[in-house]
Amino acid sequence: MTETDPPADAARLFLERDALSQRDDGFVIDCPECGSSTLLADVVREGRCSGYGEEAGCGAALWLELVWDS
């Protein structure tokens, strides 16, 4: 595994168009583990959701992969 590859045991979730929401500060998704709304930029930068280690007790490591489908 390299720094750009997800862990081998990672679960994969495909997001539909309506899974993305837009706020004033950017696009967000709901964390698949705890449901916290998380900025996509934070997922790319930190690899965690906004509820990581807080009250939500989320331990998910998140990975974003962009795929072109035609």
C-alpha positions in Angstrom: 0.0 0.0 0.0 1.3 3.5 -0.9 0.2 6.8 0.6 -2.3 7.2 -2.3 -3.9 3.8 -1.9 -6.8 3.0 0.5 -6.3 0.3 3.1 -6.9 -3.2 1.8 -9.7 -3.8 4.3 -11.5 -0.6 3.4 -15.3 -0.6 2.8 -16.3 1.2 -0.4 -19.3 3.4 -0.6 -20.5 4.9 -3.9 -22.2 8.2 -3.5 -25.1 9.2 -5.7 -25.7 12.8 -6.9 -28.0 13.6 -4.0 -25.5 12.4 -1.4 -23.6 15.7 -1.8 -25.0 18.9 -0.2 -23.7 22.4 -0.6 -23.1 24.9 2.2 -21.6 28.3 2.1 -18.2 26.9 3.0 -18.2 24.0 0.5 -19.6 20.6 -0.4 -20.5 18.1 2.4 -21.3 14.5 2.7 -22.7 12.6 5.7 -20.2 10.3 7.4 -21.2 6.7 6.7 -20.3 5.7 10.3 -21.7 8.5 12.5 -23.7 10.6 10.1 -21.8 13.9 10.8 -21.9 16.4 8.0 -18.3 16.7 6.8 -16.7 19.0 4.3 -15.2 17.2 1.3 -12.1 19.4 1.7 -11.7 18.1 5.3 -12.0 14.5 4.1 -9.2 15.1 1.6 -7.0 17.1 4.1 -7.6 15.1 7.3 -9.0 11.8 6.3 -11.6 12.0 9.0 -15.2 13.3 9.5 -16.1 16.3 11.7 -17.3 13.9 14.4 -14.1 12.0 14.7 -13.2 11.3 18.3 -15.9 13.7 19.6 -19.3 13.0 21.1 -20.2 11.0 18.1 -17.3 8.7 18.9 -16.6 8.2 15.3 -13.5 6.2 14.4 -13.9 6.1 10.6 -10.9 6.9 8.4 -12.4 8.3 5.3 -10.9 8.2 1.8 -12.1 10.1 -1.3 -11.6 8.7 -4.7 -12.9 10.5 -7.8 -13.9 8.2 -10.7 -15.1 9.2 -14.1 -18.0 7.2 -15.4 -19.3 7.7 -18.9 
